[in-house]
């Protein structure tokens, strides 16, 4: 049984965590960097652990590693050797595992919940470019070229033994296909794939989300299909589109409705909703079974979800 299914047989929703980079920023850390939150793997790993702990305490059943923007290319541009880059990428999984295991060692944290998972974040090629192209998906690369980019990092993360992979903010179908092809070399590893979308029916590349979900429905190692880093207003429609073509759990973790400005590396039009838990309940009613938050969401938002999930 895959790790997501194992939890969903015991509770109605698997709660994932919320924003990572913007949560570090909210704590006073500077993330304005081409490595984004991954720079803290080099500079201040304990800050990463703090965020994981906050989300576990808020009620997350899964924490996602700080590897979204971590790549061999990115670290080696900073003067790291290949071996050092590998160690940093794997440290993202080890930090999360250590925090999770410490949290779970206290029996009071076992109430109404299963042992939390660690999902290794696999960001898109556009995240490495650090120019916002993960919100456009217009890379102009072939499937083979995308596989070449992801291959080593994927193997490195899997070697660190996360519970599963979180292939997230994927803006185009060809990148999802490249990742699925690479996964075939690791038949015991599972992953979720979540796309970033520009409206209620299309992912950021302009391709139909239904077409993307249809492809993933037939991929044995993909254990949840969905949407992240997308404004909440489109989530209900997107769930409906995905639900029409898949029997797999639907995962949603939108941002708070802000728009990312790649030039200033800031979020425009902050539209924080105080009823994140209420919106999440609607997504559950529409068919989502794995729910969390993306950029600008907080442990408080996750706690709101946990309140009704564990009621």
VOPAGU-2260 file (C-alpha; in pm, 1 decimal, decimal comma):
REM VOPAGU-2260
SITE   aa  ch    i         X         Y         Z
SITE  UNK   A    0       0,0       0,0       0,0
SITE  UNK   A    1     134,8     344,1     -88,1
SITE  UNK   A    2     191,0     590,8     200,7
SITE  UNK   A    3     -93,6     825,8     105,0
SITE  UNK   A    4    -346,2     545,0      74,1
SITE  UNK   A    5    -227,7     400,5     406,4
SITE  UNK   A    6    -327,1     723,0     585,3
SITE  UNK   A    7    -645,4     782,2     384,9
SITE  UNK   A    8    -780,8     441,3     487,0
SITE  UNK   A    9    -780,7     574,0     845,2
SITE  UNK   A   10    -884,6     937,8     807,7
SITE  UNK   A   11   -1091,3    1137,3     559,9
SITE  UNK   A   12    -820,0    1389,4     468,0
SITE  UNK   A   13    -440,6    1377,6     465,6
SITE  UNK   A   14    -324,7    1722,7     574,6
SITE  UNK   A   15      -0,6    1843,6     421,3
SITE  UNK   A   16     193,1    2151,8     530,5
SITE  UNK   A   17     176,7    2510,5     408,9
SITE  UNK   A   18     419,5    2763,3     264,1
SITE  UNK   A   19     789,5    2712,3     323,4
SITE  UNK   A   20     985,8    3004,8     179,3
SITE  UNK   A   21     730,4    3269,5     272,0
SITE  UNK   A   22     703,1    3115,9     619,1
SITE  UNK   A   23    1080,1    3160,6     664,7
SITE  UNK   A   24    1031,7    3518,4     547,2
SITE  UNK   A   25     752,6    3569,0     801,3
SITE  UNK   A   26     998,2    3455,4    1069,3
SITE  UNK   A   27    1233,3    3735,0     962,2
SITE  UNK   A   28    1468,5    3545,2     728,5
SITE  UNK   A   29    1570,3    3689,4     391,6
SITE  UNK   A   30    1476,1    3454,4     106,7
SITE  UNK   A   31    1538,4    3696,1    -181,6
SITE  UNK   A   32    1784,7    3463,3    -350,5
SITE  UNK   A   33    1802,4    3246,9    -662,7
SITE  UNK   A   34    1814,9    2941,2    -432,5
SITE  UNK   A   35    1512,2    3070,1    -240,4
SITE  UNK   A   36    1449,7    2865,4      75,7
SITE  UNK   A   37    1715,2    2610,1     -31,7
SITE  UNK   A   38    1988,1    2858,6      62,6
SITE  UNK   A   39    1907,8    2779,6     426,5
SITE  UNK   A   40    2033,9    2426,0     370,3
SITE  UNK   A   41    2373,2    2596,4     340,1
SITE  UNK   A   42    2333,4    2884,2     582,6
SITE  UNK   A   43    2090,7    2795,4     859,8
SITE  UNK   A   44    1948,4    2442,1     854,2
SITE  UNK   A   45    1794,2    2487,4    1198,7
SITE  UNK   A   46    1557,8    2748,8    1048,5
SITE  UNK   A   47    1424,0    2478,7     816,2
SITE  UNK   A   48    1369,2    2248,0    1111,8
SITE  UNK   A   49    1171,4    2520,5    1290,6
SITE  UNK   A   50     925,4    2545,9    1002,4
SITE  UNK   A   51     876,6    2167,5     983,3
SITE  UNK   A   52     811,7    2158,4    1359,6
SITE  UNK   A   53     556,0    2439,7    1338,3
SITE  UNK   A   54     357,9    2255,0    1071,7
SITE  UNK   A   55     365,4    1923,5    1255,5
SITE  UNK   A   56     239,8    2094,8    1568,7
SITE  UNK   A   57     -32,4    2262,5    1361,5
SITE  UNK   A   58    -155,7    1919,6    1250,4
SITE  UNK   A   59      24,8    1828,3     925,9
SITE  UNK   A   60      29,1    1460,1     830,2
SITE  UNK   A   61     309,9    1529,1     583,7
SITE  UNK   A   62     596,8    1776,8     573,9
SITE  UNK   A   63     760,9    1872,1     247,2
SITE  UNK   A   64    1138,5    1915,0     231,7
SITE  UNK   A   65    1320,7    2240,0     153,9
SITE  UNK   A   66    1450,5    2100,3    -174,5
SITE  UNK   A   67    1207,2    2272,9    -413,0
SITE  UNK   A   68    1477,2    2501,5    -549,4
SITE  UNK   A   69    1774,1    2283,5    -455,4
SITE  UNK   A   70    1971,9    2155,7    -753,5
SITE  UNK   A   71    2325,7    2048,3    -835,0
SITE  UNK   A   72    2348,4    2333,6   -1085,2
SITE  UNK   A   73    2226,5    2593,4    -835,9
SITE  UNK   A   74    2461,6    2490,7    -555,9
SITE  UNK   A   75    2761,2    2445,3    -786,9
SITE  UNK   A   76    2709,0    2797,5    -919,7
SITE  UNK   A   77    2771,6    2903,0    -557,5
SITE  UNK   A   78    3108,0    2731,6    -559,3
SITE  UNK   A   79    3003,0    2401,5    -404,3
SITE  UNK   A   80    3159,9    2079,2    -527,7
SITE  UNK   A   81    2932,1    1809,0    -669,0
SITE  UNK   A   82    2974,9    1608,0    -346,6
SITE  UNK   A   83    2882,2    1910,6    -135,6
SITE  UNK   A   84    2577,2    1977,7    -352,2
SITE  UNK   A   85    2467,1    1615,8    -308,8
SITE  UNK   A   86    2504,3    1635,3      68,7
SITE  UNK   A   87    2301,6    1957,9      82,4
SITE  UNK   A   88    2019,0    1815,0    -129,0
SITE  UNK   A   89    2003,3    1503,0      89,3
SITE  UNK   A   90    2019,8    1711,0     405,9
SITE  UNK   A   91    1676,4    1851,1     316,4
SITE  UNK   A   92    1529,4    1502,6     365,2
SITE  UNK   A   93    1737,4    1427,2     674,8
SITE  UNK   A   94    1632,3    1750,4     849,7
SITE  UNK   A   95    1264,1    1675,2     787,8
SITE  UNK   A   96    1301,0    1312,9     899,3
SITE  UNK   A   97    1477,7    1413,2    1220,2
SITE  UNK   A   98    1211,3    1672,5    1310,8
SITE  UNK   A   99     931,5    1427,2    1227,2
SITE  UNK   A  100    1090,0    1147,1    1431,4
SITE  UNK   A  101    1144,6    1376,9    1731,2
SITE  UNK   A  102     783,4    1493,3    1708,6
SITE  UNK   A  103     656,0    1135,4    1686,4
SITE  UNK   A  104     869,3    1016,4    1976,8
SITE  UNK   A  105     628,1    1200,5    2207,5
SITE  UNK   A  106     320,4     983,2    2256,2
SITE  UNK   A  107      96,4    1286,1    2320,0
SITE  UNK   A  108     138,2    1365,3    1948,6
SITE  UNK   A  109     -21,8    1033,5    1848,3
SITE  UNK   A  110    -374,5    1145,7    1937,4
SITE  UNK   A  111    -613,7    1111,2    1641,4
SITE  UNK   A  112    -334,8    1092,2    1386,0
SITE  UNK   A  113    -100,7     862,6    1197,0
SITE  UNK   A  114     278,6     894,3    1182,8
SITE  UNK   A  115     349,7    1194,4     955,3
SITE  UNK   A  116     517,5    1145,1     618,9
SITE  UNK   A  117     820,2    1320,4     469,6
SITE  UNK   A  118     773,1    1418,1     104,9
SITE  UNK   A  119    1085,6    1524,3     -86,1
SITE  UNK   A  120    1000,3    1834,2    -287,4
SITE  UNK   A  121    1092,2    1820,1    -656,1
SITE  UNK   A  122    1044,7    2165,1    -803,4
SITE  UNK   A  123    1018,7    2224,0   -1178,7
SITE  UNK   A  124    1301,1    2321,9   -1411,1
SITE  UNK   A  125    1163,0    2676,8   -1398,8
SITE  UNK   A  126    1238,4    2697,7   -1024,5
SITE  UNK   A  127    1608,6    2647,0   -1099,0
SITE  UNK   A  128    1593,3    2928,8   -1356,5
SITE  UNK   A  129    1454,9    3152,5   -1077,9
SITE  UNK   A  130    1282,3    3377,4   -1331,6
SITE  UNK   A  131     922,2    3276,8   -1268,4
SITE  UNK   A  132     903,0    3047,3   -1571,7
SITE  UNK   A  133     740,5    2776,3   -1358,3
SITE  UNK   A  134     437,7    3005,1   -1383,4
SITE  UNK   A  135     453,4    2996,7   -1762,9
SITE  UNK   A  136     589,9    2654,6   -1859,4
SITE  UNK   A  137     743,3    2781,2   -2183,7
SITE  UNK   A  138    1084,5    2620,7   -2145,5
SITE  UNK   A  139    1129,5    2510,9   -2505,5
SITE  UNK   A  140    1298,8    2190,7   -2383,0
SITE  UNK   A  141    1234,8    1834,5   -2499,1
SITE  UNK   A  142    1131,2    1554,6   -2263,1
SITE  UNK   A  143    1485,3    1415,1   -2286,0
SITE  UNK   A  144    1638,4    1751,4   -2189,0
SITE  UNK   A  145    1403,1    1779,3   -1891,4
SITE  UNK   A  146    1490,5    1424,8   -1787,1
SITE  UNK   A  147    1860,0    1514,3   -1803,8
SITE  UNK   A  148    1799,2    1810,6   -1571,8
SITE  UNK   A  149    1597,1    1614,6   -1314,7
SITE  UNK   A  150    1775,3    1277,3   -1328,1
SITE  UNK   A  151    2058,9    1325,7   -1080,4
SITE  UNK   A  152    1860,1    1532,2    -830,4
SITE  UNK   A  153    1575,3    1280,1    -830,6
SITE  UNK   A  154    1815,5     990,0    -764,3
SITE  UNK   A  155    1985,5    1193,0    -488,7
SITE  UNK   A  156    1657,9    1266,4    -310,4
SITE  UNK   A  157    1537,4     905,8    -340,8
SITE  UNK   A  158    1867,5     778,9    -197,2
SITE  UNK   A  159    1789,5     974,7     121,9
SITE  UNK   A  160    1474,8     757,1     164,4
SITE  UNK   A  161    1183,1    1001,8     188,5
SITE  UNK   A  162     837,4     843,5     217,6
SITE  UNK   A  163     745,4     981,1    -124,0
SITE  UNK   A  164     822,7    1261,6    -369,5
SITE  UNK   A  165     625,6    1583,3    -413,7
SITE  UNK   A  166     663,3    1683,6    -779,4
SITE  UNK   A  167     509,6    2027,1    -745,0
SITE  UNK   A  168     427,7    2349,7    -926,1
SITE  UNK   A  169     467,8    2161,1   -1254,9
SITE  UNK   A  170     360,6    2403,8   -1531,7
SITE  UNK   A  171     351,0    2176,3   -1837,3
SITE  UNK   A  172     257,3    1817,9   -1919,5
SITE  UNK   A  173     594,1    1736,3   -2081,9
SITE  UNK   A  174     770,5    1794,8   -1748,0
SITE  UNK   A  175     529,1    1562,9   -1566,7
SITE  UNK   A  176     594,5    1302,2   -1836,6
SITE  UNK   A  177     971,6    1343,3   -1794,1
SITE  UNK   A  178     944,7    1292,4   -1416,3
SITE  UNK   A  179     721,8     985,6   -1453,9
SITE  UNK   A  180     969,5     833,8   -1698,1
SITE  UNK   A  181    1256,6     888,4   -1453,0
SITE  UNK   A  182    1055,0     734,5   -1169,1
SITE  UNK   A  183    1039,2     404,6   -1356,6
SITE  UNK   A  184    1402,8     343,2   -1254,8
SITE  UNK   A  185    1286,6     348,0    -888,9
SITE  UNK   A  186     985,8     112,2    -886,5
SITE  UNK   A  187     943,4     128,4    -507,9
SITE  UNK   A  188     917,9     507,2    -490,6
SITE  UNK   A  189     583,9     686,4    -505,1
SITE  UNK   A  190     512,3    1049,4    -592,4
SITE  UNK   A  191     235,5    1301,0    -618,4
SITE  UNK   A  192     224,7    1543,4    -909,6
SITE  UNK   A  193      65,6    1884,1    -865,4
SITE  UNK   A  194      40,7    2140,8   -1141,8
SITE  UNK   A  195      27,2    2517,9   -1122,5
SITE  UNK   A  196    -281,7    2648,6   -1303,2
SITE  UNK   A  197    -377,8    2979,5   -1462,7
SITE  UNK   A  198    -755,6    2935,9   -1456,7
SITE  UNK   A  199   -1023,0    2680,8   -1369,9
SITE  UNK   A  200    -943,1    2439,6   -1653,0
SITE  UNK   A  201    -585,4    2500,3   -1773,8
SITE  UNK   A  202    -240,5    2461,8   -1621,6
SITE  UNK   A  203       8,1    2746,8   -1669,3
SITE  UNK   A  204     129,7    2624,4   -2008,5
SITE  UNK   A  205    -228,1    2651,5   -2140,6
SITE  UNK   A  206    -275,4    2273,4   -2154,5
SITE  UNK   A  207    -595,4    2123,5   -2018,8
SITE  UNK   A  208    -568,3    1999,7   -1660,5
SITE  UNK   A  209    -802,4    1717,4   -1758,0
SITE  UNK   A  210    -553,1    1596,6   -2019,9
SITE  UNK   A  211    -273,1    1606,3   -1760,1
SITE  UNK   A  212    -475,9    1412,1   -1502,7
SITE  UNK   A  213    -574,4    1159,2   -1767,5
SITE  UNK   A  214    -207,6    1088,7   -1840,4
SITE  UNK   A  215    -122,5    1053,5   -1469,0
SITE  UNK   A  216    -418,4     823,5   -1401,7
SITE  UNK   A  217    -227,5     549,2   -1584,0
SITE  UNK   A  218     104,6     606,5   -1403,6
SITE  UNK   A  219     129,9     340,9   -1130,7
SITE  UNK   A  220     380,0     529,3    -912,9
SITE  UNK   A  221     175,4     849,7    -902,5
SITE  UNK   A  222     -41,1     828,9    -590,9
SITE  UNK   A  223    -214,0    1169,1    -596,3
SITE  UNK   A  224    -285,6    1424,1    -868,5
SITE  UNK   A  225    -364,3    1788,9    -820,1
SITE  UNK   A  226    -289,4    2157,2    -803,7
SITE  UNK   A  227     -64,8    2384,7    -600,5
SITE  UNK   A  228      55,4    2746,2    -600,9
SITE  UNK   A  229    -265,3    2856,7    -771,4
SITE  UNK   A  230    -518,7    3112,6    -654,7
SITE  UNK   A  231    -797,8    2959,5    -441,1
SITE  UNK   A  232   -1073,1    3091,9    -669,0
SITE  UNK   A  233    -993,1    2827,5    -933,8
SITE  UNK   A  234    -958,4    2526,5    -704,8
SITE  UNK   A  235   -1320,2    2402,9    -706,0
SITE  UNK   A  236   -1333,6    2401,9   -1085,6
SITE  UNK   A  237    -993,7    2232,3   -1113,6
SITE  UNK   A  238   -1097,4    1959,0    -868,6
SITE  UNK   A  239   -1401,4    1891,5   -1087,8
SITE  UNK   A  240   -1186,0    1867,4   -1401,1
SITE  UNK   A  241    -942,3    1623,9   -1237,6
SITE  UNK   A  242   -1216,5    1418,8   -1071,9
SITE  UNK   A  243   -1377,7    1360,1   -1412,3
SITE  UNK   A  244   -1081,8    1151,0   -1530,9
SITE  UNK   A  245    -910,0     998,2   -1227,5
SITE  UNK   A  246    -980,1     759,8    -941,6
SITE  UNK   A  247    -665,0     867,4    -755,1
SITE  UNK   A  248    -671,7    1098,9    -451,0
SITE  UNK   A  249    -686,0    1464,7    -551,4
SITE  UNK   A  250    -434,3    1693,7    -383,1
SITE  UNK   A  251    -479,7    2070,3    -354,0
SITE  UNK   A  252    -258,9    2325,3    -185,1
SITE  UNK   A  253    -318,8    2668,5    -334,3
SITE  UNK   A  254    -147,1    2992,1    -240,6
SITE  UNK   A  255    -343,5    3266,2     -70,4
SITE  UNK   A  256    -436,1    3444,3    -394,1
SITE  UNK   A  257    -126,3    3661,1    -432,9
SITE  UNK   A  258      67,2    3681,5    -760,3
SITE  UNK   A  259     441,9    3617,6    -772,7
SITE  UNK   A  260     649,8    3896,4    -928,5
SITE  UNK   A  261     963,1    3726,2   -1066,7
SITE  UNK   A  262    1145,2    4056,9   -1117,7
SITE  UNK   A  263    1115,2    4178,6    -759,6
SITE  UNK   A  264    1087,7    3826,1    -614,0
SITE  UNK   A  265     790,3    3941,1    -408,3
SITE  UNK   A  266     418,4    3862,7    -390,3
SITE  UNK   A  267     173,3    4123,6    -519,4
SITE  UNK   A  268    -183,5    4175,8    -408,6
SITE  UNK   A  269    -176,8    3995,8     -76,0
SITE  UNK   A  270    -527,7    3868,5     -17,4
SITE  UNK   A  271    -504,7    3672,7     304,0
SITE  UNK   A  272    -827,0    3497,0     387,0
SITE  UNK   A  273    -905,9    3429,8     750,6
SITE  UNK   A  274   -1128,7    3138,0     648,8
SITE  UNK   A  275    -869,6    2907,8     491,8
SITE  UNK   A  276   -1005,5    2614,9     690,3
SITE  UNK   A  277   -1355,4    2685,4     558,8
SITE  UNK   A  278   -1233,2    2698,3     197,0
SITE  UNK   A  279   -1042,3    2373,8     253,8
SITE  UNK   A  280   -1360,2    2206,5     377,0
SITE  UNK   A  281   -1533,6    2307,0      51,9
SITE  UNK   A  282   -1246,4    2152,4    -147,9
SITE  UNK   A  283   -1291,1    1833,6      54,4
SITE  UNK   A  284   -1664,8    1832,4     -24,3
SITE  UNK   A  285   -1581,4    1874,1    -394,0
SITE  UNK   A  286   -1351,1    1571,4    -387,0
SITE  UNK   A  287   -1002,5    1664,9    -259,9
SITE  UNK   A  288    -855,7    1421,9      -7,0
SITE  UNK   A  289    -504,8    1564,9      37,2
SITE  UNK   A  290    -512,7    1931,5     139,3
SITE  UNK   A  291    -260,1    2193,2     252,0
SITE  UNK   A  292    -131,6    2533,7     149,6
SITE  UNK   A  293     133,1    2691,4     -71,1
SITE  UNK   A  294     292,7    3039,1     -78,3
SITE  UNK   A  295     182,2    3284,3     191,6
SITE  UNK   A  296     -18,0    3023,4     383,7
SITE  UNK   A  297      84,0    2959,6     744,2
SITE  UNK   A  298      73,2    2701,9    1025,8
SITE  UNK   A  299    -242,0    2880,8    1147,5
SITE  UNK   A  300    -412,2    2795,9     815,7
SITE  UNK   A  301    -310,3    2431,1     852,7
SITE  UNK   A  302    -440,0    2429,7    1211,0
SITE  UNK   A  303    -778,2    2549,0    1078,2
SITE  UNK   A  304    -791,0    2244,3     847,5
SITE  UNK   A  305    -684,9    2007,4    1127,0
SITE  UNK   A  306    -963,5    2142,1    1346,7
SITE  UNK   A  307   -1241,5    2000,8    1126,5
SITE  UNK   A  308   -1048,4    1696,1    1003,1
SITE  UNK   A  309    -986,2    1573,8    1357,4
SITE  UNK   A  310   -1311,8    1694,0    1511,7
